[in-house]
Amino acid sequence: MKKDTNHLMIPDHYKTMSIEVMEEKVLEIKAKLGKKLFILGHHYQKDEVIKFADATGDSLKLAQISAQNKDAESIVFCGVHFMAETADILSNDDQVVLLPDMRAGCSMADMADMNQTERCWNVLQEVFGDTVLPLTYVNSTAAIKAFVGRNGGATVTSSNAKKMLEWAFTQKERILFLPDQHLGRNTAFDLGIPLEQMAVWDPINHCFEFEGDIREVKIILWKGHCSVHENFTVENIRHLRETKPDMNIIVHPECPFETVEASDFAGSTSYIIHKIEHAPAGSQWAIGTEMNLVQRIIHQHQDKEIVSLNPHLCPCMTMNRIDLPHLLWSLEMIEKGETAQQIKVPTDIANDATLALNRMLERA
């Protein structure tokens, strides 16, 4: 019988190990466990853990990989809580998903809980009747994904948000987009929906933020955001236009609408990486996304001049909780036959969330 270690704190001796010793131990365990172990790493993670990942990618790619991998007994997710939940939902019942540090989360995902969502849904049914389909960004809890699945909707990523929004409009007349208002607004506008047909739902004050005829609304945007991407501003762009007029500005669609409109390019993490990879040597780029990824891109493309659009931002603290000591701790617990920080989604929630995820993966 496996000992429950989900609530243990990392032992102090990991904090005093040298980097060299920890790296050697990680490599030894990876070699010993072979295909029984699979380490996933999101692009936003620190280099010290990304270097040991068997696969890296954005949310869409990692969701696909989680669904496809049937060999691993233990999946260690170097990411955040909602990503590990998705991996658990899509993996087999006999596979264990671990998050090396349970503090690794996403403030955006925490901006929509089930009580708020159910209250909002009741209002939407009263105002609009059965004309609304819910979509949720994958940066959301399993419970929110399950709510969306039960109500005929799907998950989206920044890579496929446009495609999924187009599909959603073949199903219903209106869309509730959770929990990131910026991705929803930028994607809908890109599809030709005017801002005048988008209303914001404030879950704290339980009301619409909208002026005009509510019956004209096509998109209801949940009032949530990414605390990192929201801090890339038009002022940042204006400063670069004045000081570096030849610099290309590329941002993530989690940035505010005004920032996206003022930039030269906007797209998902994978889009940003691809764009820089295929840019000519000597080109200049300012990137508006998470700092760890920007620093990695700078290191990988030293033939180009690359900066952060907002150089004063710090990396997302919750996205960057997982470090080498926590990774090693998880692996050593696996080696002992125990689980440290297992993510297990209840079956009823997982079943409904699978509906939402599969509607997305079928169109990926």
Sine and cosine of phi, psi and omega as CSV:
sin_phi,cos_phi,sin_psi,cos_psi,sin_omega,cos_omega
0.00,0.00,0.78,-0.63,-0.04,-1.00
-0.97,0.24,0.66,-0.75,0.04,-1.00
-0.97,0.23,0.68,-0.73,0.03,-1.00
-0.99,0.17,0.93,-0.38,-0.01,-1.00
-0.88,-0.48,0.34,0.94,-0.09,-1.00
-0.88,0.47,-0.45,0.89,-0.12,-0.99
-0.95,-0.31,0.20,0.98,0.05,-1.00
-0.97,0.25,0.50,-0.87,0.16,-0.99
-1.00,-0.03,0.48,-0.88,-0.02,-1.00
-0.87,0.49,0.76,-0.65,0.00,-1.00
-0.87,0.50,0.54,-0.84,-0.09,-1.00
-0.88,0.47,-0.48,0.88,-0.11,-0.99
-0.92,0.40,-0.37,0.93,0.06,-1.00
-0.93,0.37,-0.48,0.88,-0.05,-1.00
-0.97,0.25,-0.27,0.96,-0.02,-1.00
-0.96,-0.29,-0.05,1.00,0.04,-1.00
-0.94,0.34,0.52,-0.85,0.08,-1.00
-0.97,0.25,0.40,-0.91,0.04,-1.00
-0.86,0.51,-0.66,0.75,-0.04,-1.00
-0.88,0.48,-0.70,0.72,0.00,-1.00
-0.91,0.42,-0.70,0.71,0.00,-1.00
-0.89,0.45,-0.69,0.72,0.01,-1.00
-0.89,0.46,-0.64,0.77,0.01,-1.00
-0.90,0.44,-0.66,0.75,-0.01,-1.00
-0.92,0.39,-0.64,0.77,0.04,-1.00
-0.87,0.49,-0.72,0.70,0.00,-1.00
-0.89,0.45,-0.61,0.79,0.02,-1.00
-0.90,0.44,-0.70,0.72,-0.01,-1.00
-0.93,0.37,-0.66,0.75,0.05,-1.00
-0.85,0.52,-0.68,0.73,0.00,-1.00
-0.92,0.39,-0.63,0.78,-0.03,-1.00
-0.93,0.37,-0.70,0.71,-0.08,-1.00
-0.99,0.13,-0.41,0.91,0.05,-1.00
0.83,0.55,-0.76,-0.65,-0.07,-1.00
-0.95,0.30,-0.17,0.99,0.05,-1.00
-0.94,0.35,-0.31,0.95,-0.02,-1.00
-0.90,-0.44,0.69,-0.72,0.04,-1.00
-0.67,-0.74,0.85,-0.53,-0.03,-1.00
-0.95,-0.31,0.84,-0.54,0.04,-1.00
-0.97,-0.25,0.63,-0.78,0.01,-1.00
-0.73,-0.68,0.85,-0.53,0.08,-1.00
-0.97,0.24,0.49,-0.87,-0.05,-1.00
-0.82,0.58,-0.46,0.89,-0.09,-1.00
-0.99,0.14,-0.06,1.00,-0.09,-1.00
-0.98,0.22,0.29,-0.96,0.00,-1.00
-0.93,0.38,0.51,-0.86,0.03,-1.00
-0.85,0.53,-0.53,0.85,-0.09,-1.00
-0.91,0.42,-0.36,0.93,0.10,-1.00
-0.96,-0.29,-0.54,0.84,0.01,-1.00
-0.85,0.53,-0.57,0.82,-0.05,-1.00
-0.88,0.47,-0.33,0.94,0.00,-1.00
-0.97,-0.22,0.02,1.00,-0.04,-1.00
-0.95,0.32,0.66,-0.75,0.09,-1.00
-0.98,0.18,-0.37,0.93,0.07,-1.00
-0.47,-0.88,0.64,-0.77,0.07,-1.00
-0.81,-0.58,0.36,-0.93,0.02,-1.00
0.18,-0.98,-0.08,-1.00,0.11,-0.99
-1.00,0.03,-0.09,-1.00,-0.10,-0.99
-0.88,0.47,-0.64,0.77,-0.01,-1.00
-0.90,0.43,-0.75,0.66,-0.03,-1.00
-0.88,0.47,-0.69,0.73,-0.03,-1.00
-0.93,0.36,-0.53,0.85,0.09,-1.00
-0.90,0.43,-0.68,0.73,0.02,-1.00
-0.90,0.44,-0.68,0.74,0.01,-1.00
-0.89,0.45,-0.66,0.75,0.01,-1.00
-0.87,0.49,-0.63,0.78,-0.02,-1.00
-0.95,0.32,-0.48,0.87,-0.10,-0.99
-1.00,0.02,-0.48,0.88,-0.09,-1.00
-0.97,0.23,0.88,-0.48,0.00,-1.00
-0.88,-0.47,-0.02,1.00,-0.10,-1.00
-1.00,-0.01,-0.58,0.82,-0.14,-0.99
-0.95,0.30,0.67,-0.74,0.14,-0.99
-1.00,0.08,-0.54,0.84,0.00,-1.00
-0.80,-0.60,0.82,-0.58,0.07,-1.00
-0.94,-0.35,0.91,-0.42,0.00,-1.00
-0.98,-0.18,0.88,-0.47,-0.11,-0.99
-0.98,-0.22,0.94,-0.35,0.13,-0.99
-1.00,0.01,1.00,0.00,-0.06,-1.00
-0.24,-0.97,-0.75,-0.66,0.03,-1.00
-0.72,-0.69,0.06,-1.00,-0.18,-0.98
-0.84,0.54,-0.73,0.68,-0.07,-1.00
-0.92,0.40,-0.51,0.86,0.04,-1.00
-0.93,0.36,-0.67,0.75,0.03,-1.00
-0.92,0.39,-0.59,0.81,0.09,-1.00
-0.86,0.51,-0.71,0.71,0.00,-1.00
-0.88,0.48,-0.67,0.74,0.03,-1.00
-0.89,0.46,-0.65,0.76,0.02,-1.00
-0.91,0.40,-0.65,0.76,0.00,-1.00
-0.88,0.47,-0.65,0.76,-0.11,-0.99
-1.00,-0.01,-0.21,0.98,-0.01,-1.00
-1.00,0.06,0.15,-0.99,0.02,-1.00
-0.96,0.27,0.32,-0.95,-0.02,-1.00
-0.90,0.44,-0.46,0.89,-0.04,-1.00
-1.00,0.01,0.09,1.00,0.06,-1.00
-0.98,-0.18,0.66,-0.76,-0.01,-1.00
-0.96,-0.28,0.76,-0.65,0.03,-1.00
-0.96,-0.29,0.76,-0.65,-0.05,-1.00
-0.85,-0.53,0.63,-0.78,0.12,-0.99
-0.91,-0.43,0.95,-0.32,-0.16,-0.99
-0.82,0.57,-0.47,0.88,0.05,-1.00
-0.71,-0.70,0.92,-0.40,-0.08,-1.00
-0.93,0.37,-0.17,0.98,0.05,-1.00
-0.98,0.17,-0.16,0.99,-0.03,-1.00
-0.96,0.29,0.95,-0.32,-0.07,-1.00
-0.65,-0.76,-0.28,-0.96,-0.03,-1.00
-0.60,-0.80,0.88,-0.47,-0.03,-1.00
-0.89,0.46,-0.54,0.84,0.04,-1.00
-0.89,0.45,-0.72,0.69,0.00,-1.00
-0.86,0.51,-0.56,0.83,-0.01,-1.00
-0.96,0.27,-0.13,0.99,-0.03,-1.00
-0.99,0.12,0.00,1.00,0.07,-1.00
-0.70,-0.72,0.92,-0.38,0.10,-1.00
-0.93,-0.37,0.12,-0.99,-0.14,-0.99
-0.93,0.37,-0.63,0.78,0.01,-1.00
-0.87,0.49,-0.72,0.70,0.02,-1.00
-0.89,0.46,-0.66,0.75,-0.06,-1.00
-0.93,0.37,-0.67,0.74,0.03,-1.00
-0.90,0.44,-0.66,0.76,0.03,-1.00
-0.89,0.46,-0.69,0.72,0.04,-1.00
-0.88,0.48,-0.70,0.71,-0.06,-1.00
-0.88,0.47,-0.63,0.78,0.03,-1.00
-0.89,0.46,-0.66,0.76,0.04,-1.00
-0.91,0.42,-0.69,0.73,-0.02,-1.00
-0.88,0.47,-0.62,0.78,0.02,-1.00
-0.92,0.40,-0.61,0.80,0.03,-1.00
-0.93,0.37,-0.64,0.77,-0.08,-1.00
-0.99,0.16,-0.68,0.73,-0.16,-0.99
-0.93,-0.37,-0.15,0.99,-0.09,-1.00
0.93,0.36,-0.39,-0.92,-0.05,-1.00
-1.00,0.08,0.86,0.51,-0.02,-1.00
-0.84,-0.55,0.15,0.99,-0.12,-0.99
-0.90,-0.44,0.73,-0.68,0.09,-1.00
-0.91,-0.41,0.76,-0.65,0.04,-1.00
-1.00,0.06,0.67,-0.74,0.19,-0.98
-0.84,-0.55,0.60,-0.80,0.09,-1.00
-0.77,-0.64,0.70,-0.72,0.18,-0.98
-0.86,0.51,0.57,-0.82,0.02,-1.00
-0.89,0.46,-0.32,0.95,0.09,-1.00
-0.97,0.26,0.91,0.42,-0.04,-1.00
-0.46,-0.89,0.31,-0.95,-0.02,-1.00
-0.95,0.32,0.30,-0.95,0.06,-1.00
-0.88,0.48,-0.57,0.82,0.00,-1.00
-0.90,0.44,-0.64,0.77,0.04,-1.00
-0.93,0.38,-0.66,0.75,0.06,-1.00
-0.86,0.50,-0.65,0.76,0.01,-1.00
-0.91,0.42,-0.66,0.75,0.06,-1.00
-0.85,0.53,-0.72,0.69,0.00,-1.00
-0.89,0.45,-0.68,0.73,0.01,-1.00
-0.88,0.48,-0.68,0.73,0.00,-1.00
-0.89,0.45,-0.48,0.88,-0.08,-1.00
-0.97,-0.23,0.40,0.92,0.15,-0.99
0.99,0.11,0.06,1.00,-0.07,-1.00
-1.00,-0.08,-0.21,-0.98,-0.11,-0.99
-0.57,-0.82,0.26,-0.97,0.16,-0.99
-1.00,0.06,0.32,-0.95,0.09,-1.00
-0.65,-0.76,0.38,-0.93,0.20,-0.98
-0.88,-0.48,0.15,-0.99,0.05,-1.00
-0.91,0.40,-0.37,0.93,0.03,-1.00
-0.96,0.28,-0.56,0.83,-0.12,-0.99
-0.85,-0.53,0.25,0.97,-0.07,-1.00
-0.84,0.54,-0.65,0.76,-0.02,-1.00
-0.90,0.43,-0.72,0.70,0.01,-1.00
-0.88,0.47,-0.67,0.75,-0.03,-1.00
-0.95,0.32,-0.55,0.83,0.05,-1.00
-0.93,0.37,-0.63,0.78,0.07,-1.00
-0.87,0.49,-0.70,0.72,0.04,-1.00
-0.88,0.47,-0.69,0.72,-0.06,-1.00
-0.86,0.52,-0.60,0.80,-0.02,-1.00
-0.96,0.28,-0.21,0.98,0.16,-0.99
-0.99,0.15,-0.23,0.97,-0.04,-1.00
-0.99,-0.14,-0.68,0.73,-0.05,-1.00
-0.60,-0.80,0.23,-0.97,-0.07,-1.00
-0.98,0.20,-0.48,0.88,-0.07,-1.00
-0.75,-0.66,0.39,-0.92,-0.03,-1.00
-0.80,-0.60,0.74,-0.67,0.25,-0.97
-0.99,-0.10,0.87,-0.50,-0.07,-1.00
-0.94,-0.35,0.90,-0.44,-0.01,-1.00
-0.93,-0.37,0.36,-0.93,-0.44,0.90
-0.99,-0.16,0.11,0.99,-0.10,-1.00
-0.98,-0.21,0.96,-0.29,-0.02,-1.00
-0.90,0.45,-0.54,0.84,-0.09,-1.00
-0.94,0.34,-0.73,0.69,0.06,-1.00
-0.88,0.48,-0.67,0.74,0.01,-1.00
-0.89,0.45,-0.71,0.70,-0.02,-1.00
-0.91,0.41,-0.73,0.68,-0.03,-1.00
-0.90,0.44,-0.63,0.78,-0.01,-1.00
-0.94,0.35,-0.71,0.71,-0.01,-1.00
-0.89,0.45,-0.66,0.75,0.01,-1.00
-0.90,0.45,-0.62,0.78,0.04,-1.00
-0.89,0.45,-0.44,0.90,0.04,-1.00
-1.00,0.06,-0.02,1.00,0.06,-1.00
0.99,-0.14,0.14,0.99,0.03,-1.00
-1.00,0.10,0.84,-0.54,-0.04,-1.00
-0.94,0.33,0.43,-0.90,0.01,-1.00
-0.86,0.52,-0.49,0.87,-0.02,-1.00
-0.91,0.41,-0.24,0.97,0.03,-1.00
-0.96,-0.29,0.35,0.94,0.04,-1.00
-0.85,-0.52,0.79,-0.61,0.06,-1.00
-0.90,-0.43,0.56,-0.83,0.07,-1.00
-0.99,-0.14,0.72,-0.69,0.11,-0.99
-0.98,-0.18,0.85,-0.53,0.02,-1.00
-1.00,-0.06,0.96,-0.29,-0.07,-1.00
-0.96,0.27,-0.31,0.95,0.01,-1.00
-0.98,0.21,-0.75,0.66,0.00,-1.00
-1.00,-0.03,-0.06,1.00,0.10,-1.00
0.83,0.55,0.83,0.55,-0.03,-1.00
-0.36,-0.93,0.30,-0.95,0.12,-0.99
-0.98,0.19,0.58,-0.81,0.25,-0.97
-0.95,-0.30,0.99,-0.13,-0.12,-0.99
-0.27,-0.96,0.66,-0.75,0.11,-0.99
-0.88,-0.48,0.84,-0.55,-0.02,-1.00
0.72,-0.70,-0.23,-0.97,-0.02,-1.00
-0.99,0.11,0.94,-0.34,-0.07,-1.00
-0.86,0.50,-0.41,0.91,-0.01,-1.00
-0.93,0.37,-0.28,0.96,0.01,-1.00
-1.00,0.07,-0.11,0.99,-0.09,-1.00
-0.95,0.32,0.71,-0.71,0.05,-1.00
-0.94,-0.35,-0.47,0.88,-0.03,-1.00
-0.81,-0.58,0.81,-0.59,0.14,-0.99
-0.96,-0.28,0.90,-0.43,-0.09,-1.00
-0.99,-0.15,0.85,-0.53,0.08,-1.00
-0.92,0.39,0.67,-0.74,-0.05,-1.00
-0.99,0.14,0.96,0.29,0.08,-1.00
-0.75,-0.66,0.23,-0.97,-0.05,-1.00
-0.28,-0.96,0.25,-0.97,0.15,-0.99
-1.00,-0.02,0.83,-0.56,-0.07,-1.00
-0.92,0.39,-0.38,0.92,0.06,-1.00
-0.99,0.16,-0.82,0.57,-0.10,-1.00
-0.92,0.39,-0.44,0.90,0.01,-1.00
-0.92,0.40,-0.29,0.96,-0.04,-1.00
-1.00,-0.10,0.21,0.98,0.22,-0.97
-1.00,-0.08,0.89,-0.46,-0.23,-0.97
-0.87,-0.50,0.23,-0.97,0.11,-0.99
-0.88,0.48,-0.56,0.83,0.03,-1.00
-0.89,0.45,-0.63,0.78,0.09,-1.00
-0.86,0.51,-0.70,0.72,-0.01,-1.00
-0.92,0.40,-0.69,0.72,0.00,-1.00
-0.86,0.52,-0.66,0.75,0.01,-1.00
-0.88,0.47,-0.69,0.73,0.00,-1.00
-0.93,0.36,-0.60,0.80,0.03,-1.00
-0.87,0.50,-0.56,0.83,-0.02,-1.00
-0.99,0.16,-0.61,0.79,-0.10,-0.99
-0.99,-0.12,-0.47,0.88,-0.02,-1.00
-0.70,-0.71,0.94,0.33,-0.12,-0.99
-0.89,0.46,-0.33,0.94,-0.01,-1.00
-1.00,-0.02,0.01,1.00,-0.08,-1.00
-0.99,0.14,0.77,-0.64,0.11,-0.99
-0.98,0.21,0.66,-0.75,-0.01,-1.00
-0.91,-0.41,0.85,-0.52,-0.03,-1.00
-0.80,-0.61,0.75,-0.66,-0.10,-1.00
-0.72,-0.69,0.30,-0.95,0.06,-1.00
-1.00,0.09,0.56,-0.83,-0.02,-1.00
-0.95,0.31,0.03,1.00,0.19,-0.98
-0.98,0.20,-0.14,0.99,0.06,-1.00
-0.96,0.29,0.37,-0.93,0.02,-1.00
-0.85,0.52,0.44,-0.90,-0.04,-1.00
-0.80,0.60,-0.73,0.69,-0.04,-1.00
-0.88,0.47,-0.59,0.81,0.02,-1.00
-0.93,0.37,-0.70,0.71,0.01,-1.00
-0.89,0.46,-0.68,0.73,-0.01,-1.00
-0.91,0.41,-0.52,0.86,-0.03,-1.00
-1.00,0.09,-0.21,0.98,-0.02,-1.00
-0.99,0.12,0.17,-0.99,0.05,-1.00
-1.00,0.07,-0.58,0.82,-0.04,-1.00
-0.61,-0.79,0.50,-0.87,0.07,-1.00
-0.57,-0.82,0.67,-0.74,0.01,-1.00
-0.01,-1.00,0.04,-1.00,-0.06,-1.00
-0.91,0.42,0.11,-0.99,0.06,-1.00
-0.83,0.56,-0.72,0.69,0.00,-1.00
-0.89,0.45,-0.63,0.77,0.03,-1.00
-0.88,0.47,-0.71,0.71,-0.01,-1.00
-0.88,0.48,-0.74,0.67,0.00,-1.00
-0.86,0.51,-0.72,0.69,-0.01,-1.00
-0.89,0.45,-0.66,0.75,-0.02,-1.00
-0.89,0.47,-0.69,0.72,0.00,-1.00
-0.94,0.35,-0.65,0.76,0.00,-1.00
-0.85,0.53,-0.59,0.81,-0.09,-1.00
-0.99,-0.16,0.13,0.99,0.06,-1.00
-0.98,0.20,0.53,-0.85,-0.01,-1.00
-0.93,0.37,0.49,-0.87,0.08,-1.00
-0.85,0.53,0.62,-0.78,0.00,-1.00
1.00,0.02,-0.16,0.99,0.02,-1.00
-0.95,0.30,0.35,-0.94,-0.08,-1.00
-0.89,-0.45,0.70,-0.71,-0.09,-1.00
-0.64,-0.77,0.70,-0.72,0.20,-0.98
-0.91,-0.41,0.82,-0.57,-0.12,-0.99
-0.93,-0.37,0.76,-0.64,0.05,-1.00
-0.97,-0.25,0.99,0.17,0.11,-0.99
-0.36,-0.93,-0.13,-0.99,-0.16,-0.99
-0.85,0.53,0.63,-0.78,-0.20,-0.98
-0.91,0.40,-0.62,0.79,0.01,-1.00
-0.86,0.51,-0.67,0.74,0.02,-1.00
-0.92,0.39,-0.67,0.74,0.01,-1.00
-0.87,0.49,-0.70,0.72,0.01,-1.00
-0.89,0.45,-0.62,0.79,0.03,-1.00
-0.92,0.40,-0.66,0.75,0.03,-1.00
-0.90,0.44,-0.66,0.75,0.03,-1.00
-0.86,0.51,-0.71,0.70,-0.02,-1.00
-0.91,0.42,-0.60,0.80,-0.07,-1.00
-0.98,0.18,-0.30,0.96,-0.10,-1.00
-0.75,-0.66,0.90,0.43,-0.05,-1.00
-0.97,0.24,-0.06,1.00,0.09,-1.00
-0.99,0.12,-0.03,1.00,0.00,-1.00
-0.82,-0.57,0.39,-0.92,0.10,-1.00
-1.00,-0.07,0.91,-0.41,-0.09,-1.00
-0.77,-0.64,0.72,-0.69,0.04,-1.00
-0.69,-0.73,0.25,-0.97,0.17,-0.99
-0.98,0.19,0.64,-0.77,0.03,-1.00
-0.86,0.50,-0.58,0.82,0.08,-1.00
-0.83,-0.56,1.00,-0.07,-0.10,-0.99
-0.93,0.36,-0.15,0.99,-0.06,-1.00
-1.00,-0.07,-0.02,1.00,0.00,-1.00
-0.98,0.22,0.56,-0.83,0.13,-0.99
-1.00,-0.09,0.39,-0.92,0.10,-0.99
-0.86,0.51,0.46,-0.89,0.03,-1.00
-0.89,0.46,0.86,-0.50,-0.11,-0.99
-0.91,0.41,-0.63,0.77,-0.02,-1.00
-0.97,0.24,-0.54,0.84,0.05,-1.00
-0.94,0.35,-0.34,0.94,-0.14,-0.99
-0.90,-0.43,0.46,0.89,0.00,-1.00
-0.93,0.37,-0.60,0.80,-0.13,-0.99
-0.97,0.26,0.82,-0.57,0.01,-1.00
-0.79,-0.62,-0.01,-1.00,-0.07,-1.00
-0.88,0.48,-0.69,0.73,0.03,-1.00
-0.85,0.52,-0.68,0.74,0.01,-1.00
-0.92,0.38,-0.60,0.80,0.05,-1.00
-0.89,0.46,-0.75,0.67,0.01,-1.00
-0.87,0.48,-0.68,0.74,0.02,-1.00
-0.84,0.55,-0.73,0.68,0.02,-1.00
-0.87,0.49,-0.70,0.72,-0.03,-1.00
-0.91,0.41,-0.63,0.78,0.01,-1.00
-0.94,0.35,-0.54,0.84,0.08,-1.00
-0.92,0.40,-0.65,0.76,0.07,-1.00
-0.87,0.49,-0.69,0.72,-0.01,-1.00
-0.86,0.50,-0.54,0.84,0.01,-1.00
-0.99,0.12,-0.09,1.00,-0.04,-1.00
1.00,0.07,0.27,0.96,0.02,-1.00
-0.91,-0.42,0.21,-0.98,0.01,-1.00
-0.85,-0.53,0.80,-0.60,0.10,-1.00
-0.96,-0.26,0.86,-0.51,0.10,-1.00
0.89,0.45,0.82,0.58,0.07,-1.00
-0.97,0.24,0.66,-0.75,0.10,-0.99
-0.98,-0.22,0.88,-0.48,-0.01,-1.00
-0.73,-0.68,0.92,-0.39,0.01,-1.00
-1.00,0.06,0.77,-0.64,0.03,-1.00
-0.81,0.59,0.56,-0.83,-0.14,-0.99
-0.85,0.53,-0.69,0.73,-0.04,-1.00
-0.90,0.43,-0.64,0.77,0.05,-1.00
-0.93,0.38,-0.68,0.73,-0.01,-1.00
-0.87,0.49,-0.66,0.75,-0.03,-1.00
-0.89,0.46,-0.70,0.72,0.01,-1.00
-0.94,0.33,-0.63,0.77,0.02,-1.00
-0.90,0.43,-0.56,0.83,0.03,-1.00
-0.87,0.49,-0.60,0.80,0.05,-1.00
-0.85,0.52,-0.72,0.69,-0.02,-1.00
-0.92,0.39,-0.67,0.74,-0.02,-1.00
-0.93,0.38,-0.67,0.74,-0.03,-1.00
-0.92,0.39,-0.56,0.83,0.06,-1.00
-0.88,0.47,-0.54,0.84,0.07,-1.00
-0.97,0.24,-0.75,0.66,-0.08,-1.00
-0.90,0.44,-0.52,0.85,0.05,-1.00
-0.90,0.43,-0.35,0.94,-0.04,-1.00
-0.93,-0.38,0.10,0.99,-0.05,-1.00
-0.97,0.25,0.00,0.00,0.00,0.00
